[in-house]
Structures are given as structure tokens and as C-alpha cells.
């Protein structure tokens, strides 16, 4: 999550190509052809890691027979390219599947979210949305099918990524420290190609410096029960995002032309800016900034907590998607003012129909569960190119209509 391209959010949709059965063997097996120069680097790195306090036992367990995952370099160079309009970006993340699954995740973890709200003042909707977008609410199938072992990835980057070698080596040491502390095992530590891992998709540094033992079992657990990850995420939003306890992220509004700047909600209301749903602003003295993403589309007053979410990923579209998804999980409606040229999001059943029809037509969607990841987007893009639609990879009503025509 905290690497430069946060949705490496999204390299985790790539296929696992890392060391065969490495996920279930310890120590990591050595393969026949070790890349030239890796052994020399590893020898030198061992001394640096031990000097940083890593135990020799942890070193041997994690790095003793490791083979670098060379596929990470292709991942770095070939991130999926999908040119989404803002409404497409939001529809794909604020999906029917995530709203339904988010309600179920809240039902199962009601006491946990209540405790987090009491301890940190962070709204449950925000945490649910971050959890849902980052790891599909901790779905173990995401770990199994779309994540790769962290140590081979970080070892490859620390050894042979020239631009930021020191950064990757530091993160590799941080990963070793997590094992040294007993927080996780090398077999359990699976993540993105860049090493972001756990329920919240954090780099090892963030787990070490922000993570808390929220379930009080004596360790900080990126995996397994979500207590530590969600409690730590609340702490992250406060510590690094400057989250304001008890404030909502903002509101969709109707704004007269020429309105701009930052002021209190009361001042905005006096200037003619009103909530789109007709309700009053509950905290009139809190401050907010006006943002209109596209002329003719919805307008928003954004409070400090919107920007706290943005600290998680420096994208306005990402932050808006998270905030809106959190509201939708808790029962709020779609935006009242549509984006220009937009269409409604597909229902869960419609997404599954798109995936099923694409699969029957020979396009690999990676499954038919109603979740749209990079596999489904690539399949849609290839189908669009075949039938003459703009190849943007968006699984929407136009694609569904074409598929129903049997094209």
C-alpha cells in the first residue's frame, strides 16, 4: 500500500509465478540455475542484516536457500494499462460484490468495529472500504491465487533494482525483523510483487512502525484474524493521515457557480452550498474544501478525513471511491448527481454474467465470482478490441449488451 504505485493495488491480480511450491516448504528450495551475482550479493547482505540485529536463525529460515523472484521486474515494467474515466474507476471499486461482502464483514466483526470506533474515532465505513478494496475483506483466496511470497520478491528487488536498491534492502530487513519478532512466518508472508502484505497491504516498514497488537495476543499479526490489521489501520489514519475523530469525510453537495476555497460547513451553507440529499451539515463548525471532479458532475465538500484516506494512496479518485464505498456499505445511496456520460454499475449477477459469457467466448476472466480484477479487465479489453468497442477494459452495460448478442 505504501509503495510509490499504491495499486501495485493491483499487481496482486497477476498470476502467481514464484518458486513453484515455495508457499508450503520451509526453508525456500534452491532452484537449479541461480542468477549470476545473486550469491555474492546475498553473502554481503547477510552481514548487513545481522548487523541490524537479525538473528542468524531467522536469516537461515528466510534467506538460507532462497531464489530471487525475477518475475517482479516484468511486473514493474508491465503494470496493466486501463484508461478509466472517474465514474468507471468508482463503479469498479464501489461494486455490488463489495457492498454485499462489506455488509457481511461488518456483521461478522460488529464488536471489533465498535471497539475501534470507541478507541480511535475512525468510522467503520472507512475501515470496511479500505479492507474490501485492498484484500477483498481478507479473503484467503486472494492470498492463495493473487499474492506471491514476499521474501523472493524483495530479495530480487534489493539485489538487482538499481534505482531504489537501498529502499528495497531496508524493506527486506524489515520483513526479516517481522519474522524475528514472531509476528509471522516466511511461508505466511505473501503479498504484492513489491512486498505489500496482510489485510491492509502494507509494506513491512509500516507494519513495524504503525502496527499494534490490538487483540492482545503478544504479537502484531498482518494475517489471520483482522483485529490487528484493522486496529492498526485506524492508527495509521490518525498518525499518518491526521484523521479527525468523529468527523465524516465529507458530503455530496449542490454548489452555485463560482464557489471555491476552504471554509466551515456553516460558511458554505451561508454561501448557498447545500447537501445534495437535503440534510443539514451535522458539524457546522468543521472545515471543508469544495471539489468538483468534472464539470457537470457531482460536487463534494471534503473534510480532513477525506485527505486522511488519501494518505493511504495519493489519488483523489481512490480516496473518493473508498469514502463512497464506506457509505454504501452502511446503506447510503449512489451519488445523486451522475458523472457526465456515466452509466450505472452492473449488479453482482450482471458481472457474473459478463464473466461467464467471456469465459465461454474464450477469454480468461480468472473466475466468475462477480469480482472485477485485472484478469477480467484484460478479458473485457480483448473482447472490446474484437467487436469494435473502445478497448478501455470496463465491464459495463455496453459490453454486456454485446455479449448477449453472441458476438
C-alpha positions in Angstrom: 0.0 0.0 0.0 2.7 2.4 0.8 4.9 1.9 -2.2 5.0 4.5 -4.9 2.3 3.0 -7.1 -0.1 2.0 -4.4 -2.1 -0.2 -6.5 0.6 -2.3 -7.3 -3.3 -2.3 -5.8 -3.3 -4.2 -8.2 -0.4 -6.1 -9.4 -1.7 -8.6 -6.9 -4.2 -9.6 -9.5 -1.3 -11.1 -11.5 -0.8 -14.8 -11.6 1.5 -16.4 -9.0 4.7 -17.4 -10.8 7.0 -17.6 -7.8 9.2 -20.6 -6.9 6.6 -23.3 -7.5 5.7 -24.8 -4.2 7.6 -22.2 -2.1 4.5 -21.3 -0.2 4.3 -24.6 1.5 8.0 -25.5 2.0 10.5 -24.3 4.6 13.2 -23.3 4.0 12.7 -22.0 0.5 14.0 -24.5 -2.1 17.0 -23.7 -4.2 16.4 -23.9 -7.9 19.0 -25.2 -10.4 20.1 -22.0 -12.1 21.0 -19.3 -9.6 21.1 -15.9 -11.3 24.6 -14.7 -11.7 25.7 -12.3 -9.0 22.9 -13.1 -6.5 25.0 -15.3 -4.3 27.7 -12.7 -3.9 25.0 -10.1 -3.0 23.4 -12.4 -0.5 26.7 -13.1 1.2 27.2 -9.3 1.7 23.6 -8.7 2.7 23.7 -11.4 5.4 26.4 -9.4 7.2 24.4 -6.2 6.9 21.2 -7.9 8.1 22.9 -9.5 11.1 24.5 -6.1 11.9 21.0 -4.7 12.1 20.0 -7.2 14.7 18.5 -10.0 12.6 19.2 -13.4 14.2 21.2 -16.0 12.2 18.3 -18.4 12.7 15.9 -16.0 11.1 18.3 -15.3 8.3 18.7 -19.1 7.6 15.0 -19.6 7.8 14.1 -16.8 5.3 17.1 -16.4 3.1 19.2 -19.6 3.5 18.2 -21.2 0.2 16.2 -18.5 -1.4 15.9 -18.0 -5.1 15.1 -14.4 -6.2 11.7 -14.0 -7.9 12.9 -12.5 -11.2 9.3 -12.0 -12.5 9.0 -8.9 -10.3 10.9 -6.9 -12.9 8.3 -7.7 -15.6 5.7 -6.7 -13.1 7.4 -3.3 -12.6 7.7 -2.6 -16.3 4.3 -4.0 -17.4 1.7 -2.8 -15.0 -1.8 -3.2 -16.5 -2.9 -0.2 -18.5 -6.6 0.6 -18.3 -7.7 4.2 -19.1 -10.7 4.5 -16.8 -12.9 7.5 -16.6 -13.6 8.6 -13.0 -17.1 7.0 -13.0 -15.7 3.8 -14.3 -13.0 3.8 -11.6 -15.6 4.4 -8.9 -18.1 1.8 -10.3 -15.4 -0.9 -10.4 -14.4 -0.3 -6.7 -17.9 0.5 -5.3 -19.2 -2.7 -6.8 -22.2 -4.7 -5.9 -20.0 -7.5 -4.7 -18.0 -5.3 -2.3 -21.2 -3.7 -0.9 -22.7 -7.1 -0.2 -19.5 -8.6 1.1 -18.8 -5.5 3.2 -22.2 -5.8 5.0 -21.4 -9.4 5.8 -17.9 -8.5 7.0 -19.4 -5.9 9.3 -22.0 -8.4 10.6 -19.2 -10.8 11.5 -17.0 -8.2 13.1 -19.5 -5.8 14.6 -17.9 -5.9 18.1 -14.4 -5.2 16.6 -15.6 -2.2 14.6 -17.4 -0.8 17.6 -14.3 -1.1 19.7 -12.2 0.6 17.0 -14.7 3.5 16.8 -14.6 3.8 20.6 -10.8 3.7 20.8 -9.8 5.7 17.7 -12.9 7.6 16.5 -12.4 6.2 13.0 -15.7 5.4 11.1 -16.3 1.8 10.4 -17.4 2.5 6.8 -13.9 3.9 6.0 -12.2 0.8 7.5 -14.5 -1.6 5.8 -13.9 0.1 2.4 -10.1 0.0 2.8 -10.2 -3.6 3.8 -12.6 -4.5 0.9 -10.6 -2.7 -1.8 -7.2 -3.8 -0.6 -7.8 -7.6 0.1 -11.5 -8.3 -0.5 -12.1 -8.4 3.3 -9.2 -10.7 3.9 -10.4 -13.4 1.5 -7.9 -16.3 1.8 -8.4 -17.0 -2.0 -6.8 -13.6 -2.7 -3.7 -14.7 -0.7 -3.6 -18.1 -2.4 -4.3 -17.0 -6.0 -3.1 -13.5 -6.3 -0.2 -13.0 -3.9 3.4 -14.2 -4.0 6.0 -15.0 -1.4 7.4 -11.7 -0.1 11.0 -12.8 0.5 11.8 -13.9 -3.0 10.3 -10.7 -4.4 12.1 -8.3 -2.0 15.4 -10.3 -2.4 15.2 -9.8 -6.2 14.5 -6.1 -5.8 17.1 -5.5 -3.2 19.7 -7.3 -5.3 19.0 -6.1 -8.8 16.8 -3.0 -8.9 19.3 -0.2 -9.3 17.2 2.9 -8.8 16.0 2.2 -5.3 18.2 -0.7 -4.1 18.7 0.8 -0.6 15.0 1.2 -0.2 14.3 -2.5 -1.1 17.1 -3.7 1.0 15.7 -1.8 4.0 12.3 -3.3 3.4 13.8 -6.8 3.2 15.5 -6.3 6.5 12.1 -5.0 7.9 10.5 -8.2 6.6 13.2 -10.3 8.3 12.5 -8.3 11.5 8.8 -9.3 11.4 9.8 -12.9 11.3 12.4 -12.3 14.1 9.7 -10.9 16.3 7.5 -13.9 15.7 4.7 -11.8 14.1 4.6 -14.0 11.0 6.3 -16.8 9.2 8.1 -16.7 5.8 5.6 -19.1 4.4 2.6 -17.0 5.5 4.2 -13.7 4.2 2.6 -13.4 0.8 1.9 -10.1 -0.9 2.2 -8.0 -4.0 5.3 -8.1 -6.2 6.6 -5.2 -4.2 6.2 -6.8 -0.8 2.9 -5.1 0.4 1.2 -7.7 2.5 -1.5 -8.6 5.0 -5.2 -7.5 5.3 -4.2 -3.8 4.8 -1.5 -4.4 2.1 1.3 -2.6 4.0 5.0 -2.6 3.4 7.0 -4.2 6.2 8.1 -0.8 7.5 4.5 0.3 8.1 3.7 -2.9 10.0 6.8 -2.3 12.2 6.1 1.4 12.9 2.3 1.6 12.9 1.1 -1.9 13.6 -0.4 -2.6 17.0 -1.2 -5.8 18.9 -5.0 -5.0 19.0 -6.1 -8.4 20.0 -3.5 -8.6 22.8 -2.0 -11.9 21.9 1.5 -10.7 22.2 2.3 -10.0 18.5 1.2 -7.8 15.6 -0.4 -10.1 13.0 -0.7 -8.9 9.4 -2.5 -12.1 8.5 -5.2 -14.3 10.1 -7.7 -12.5 12.4 -8.3 -9.0 11.2 -8.1 -7.3 14.6 -4.5 -6.2 14.5 -4.7 -5.1 10.8 -7.9 -3.0 11.3 -6.9 -1.5 14.6 -3.6 -0.6 13.0 -5.3 0.9 10.0 -7.2 3.2 12.3 -4.0 4.2 14.0 -2.4 4.8 10.6 -5.2 7.1 9.5 -4.7 9.1 12.8 -0.9 9.0 12.9 0.0 9.5 9.3 -3.3 10.8 7.8 -4.2 13.2 10.7 -7.7 11.8 10.9 -10.2 13.9 12.9 -12.1 11.8 15.5 -15.9 11.7 14.9 -16.0 13.7 11.7 -17.4 12.4 8.4 -15.2 12.5 5.4 -17.5 14.9 3.5 -20.7 15.2 1.5 -22.0 15.4 -2.0 -23.4 18.9 -2.4 -25.1 21.3 -4.8 -22.9 24.3 -5.3 -23.6 27.5 -7.1 -21.2 28.6 -9.8 -18.1 30.4 -8.7 -17.9 28.7 -5.2 -14.4 27.7 -4.2 -11.9 27.5 -1.4 -12.0 26.2 2.2 -14.3 27.3 5.0 -16.6 25.9 7.6 -19.7 24.0 6.7 -21.7 26.8 8.2 -20.0 29.3 5.9 -20.6 27.0 2.9 -24.2 26.8 3.7 -24.4 30.6 4.0 -22.8 30.8 0.6 -25.6 28.6 -0.9 -23.8 25.3 -0.8 -26.2 22.6 0.4 -26.1 18.8 0.8 -27.4 17.0 -2.3 -29.7 14.9 -0.1 -31.2 18.0 1.5 -29.9 17.1 5.0 -28.1 19.6 7.2 -24.4 19.5 7.9 -24.1 17.8 11.3 -20.9 19.6 12.4 -21.3 23.2 11.1 -18.0 24.4 12.6 -15.9 21.7 10.9 -14.0 22.9 7.8 -14.1 21.5 4.3 -12.9 22.2 0.8 -15.1 22.2 -2.3 -14.1 19.8 -5.1 -15.8 19.3 -8.4 -14.0 16.4 -10.2 -15.7 17.1 -13.6 -17.8 20.0 -14.8 -21.5 18.9 -14.8 -20.8 16.0 -12.4 -21.3 15.7 -8.6 -19.6 18.2 -6.3 -18.2 17.5 -2.9 -17.3 19.2 0.3 -14.2 17.3 1.6 -13.2 17.4 5.2 -9.8 16.4 6.7 -10.8 12.8 6.9 -11.0 12.5 3.1 -7.4 13.6 3.0 -6.6 11.1 5.7 -7.9 8.4 3.4 -5.8 9.9 0.6 -2.7 9.4 2.7 -3.3 5.7 2.1 -3.0 6.2 -1.6 -2.2 9.6 -3.2 -5.1 9.6 -5.6 -8.3 11.7 -5.3 -10.2 9.1 -7.2 -9.1 6.3 -4.9 -10.0 8.3 -1.8 -13.4 9.2 -3.2 -14.0 5.5 -4.0 -13.1 4.4 -0.5 -15.2 7.1 1.1 -18.2 6.4 -1.1 -17.9 2.6 -0.7 -17.9 3.0 3.1 -21.1 5.0 2.9 -22.7 2.5 0.5 -21.8 -0.5 2.8 -23.6 1.4 5.6 -26.7 1.9 3.5 -26.2 5.2 1.6 -27.4 5.6 -2.0 -25.3 6.2 -5.1 -24.3 9.8 -5.9 -27.4 11.9 -6.6 -25.8 13.8 -9.5 -24.3 11.4 -12.1 -21.0 12.0 -13.8 -21.4 13.1 -17.4 -21.7 10.2 -19.8 -21.8 7.7 -17.0 -23.8 4.5 -16.6 -24.9 2.6 -13.6 -22.7 0.0 -12.2 -23.5 -3.6 -13.0 -25.2 -5.7 -10.4 -23.4 -8.8 -9.0 -25.4 -11.1 -11.2 -24.6 -9.0 -14.3 -20.9 -9.0 -13.6 -21.1 -12.8 -13.2 -22.9 -13.0 -16.5 -20.2 -10.9 -18.2 -17.5 -13.2 -16.8 -19.4 -16.3 -17.8 -20.1 -15.2 -21.3 -16.5 -14.0 -21.7 -15.2 -17.4 -20.5 -17.5 -19.2 -22.9 -16.2 -17.0 -25.7 -12.6 -18.0 -24.9 -11.5 -15.1 -22.8 -9.9 -15.9 -19.4 -11.5 -13.8 -16.6 -9.8 -15.7 -13.8 -13.2 -16.8 -12.4 -16.9 -15.9 -12.4 -17.4 -14.7 -8.8 -18.5 -11.2 -9.7 -15.3 -9.5 -8.7 -13.6 -7.5 -11.4 -9.9 -7.6 -11.2 -7.1 -7.3 -13.8 -7.9 -10.7 -15.4 -11.5 -9.7 -16.0 -10.5 -6.3 -17.2 -8.0 -7.7 -19.7 -10.6 -10.2 -20.9 -13.0 -7.3 -21.4 -10.4 -5.2 -23.2 -9.6 -8.1 -25.6 -13.3 -8.7 -26.3 -13.8 -4.9 -26.9 -11.0 -4.9 -29.4 -12.6 -7.9 -31.2 -16.0 -6.4 -31.5 -15.1 -2.8 -32.2 -15.8 -1.1 -28.9 -13.3 1.3 -27.3 -10.8 -1.0 -25.5 -10.9 0.5 -22.1 -11.3 -2.8 -20.2 -14.5 -1.6 -18.4 -17.1 -4.3 -17.8 -20.2 -2.2 -18.2 -23.6 -2.3 -19.8 -22.3 -1.9 -23.4 -20.0 -4.9 -23.0 -22.9 -6.9 -21.5 -25.2 -6.0 -24.4 -22.6 -7.1 -27.0 -22.0 -10.3 -25.2 -25.7 -11.0 -25.1 -25.8 -10.6 -28.9 -23.4 -13.5 -29.1 -20.6 -11.5 -30.6 
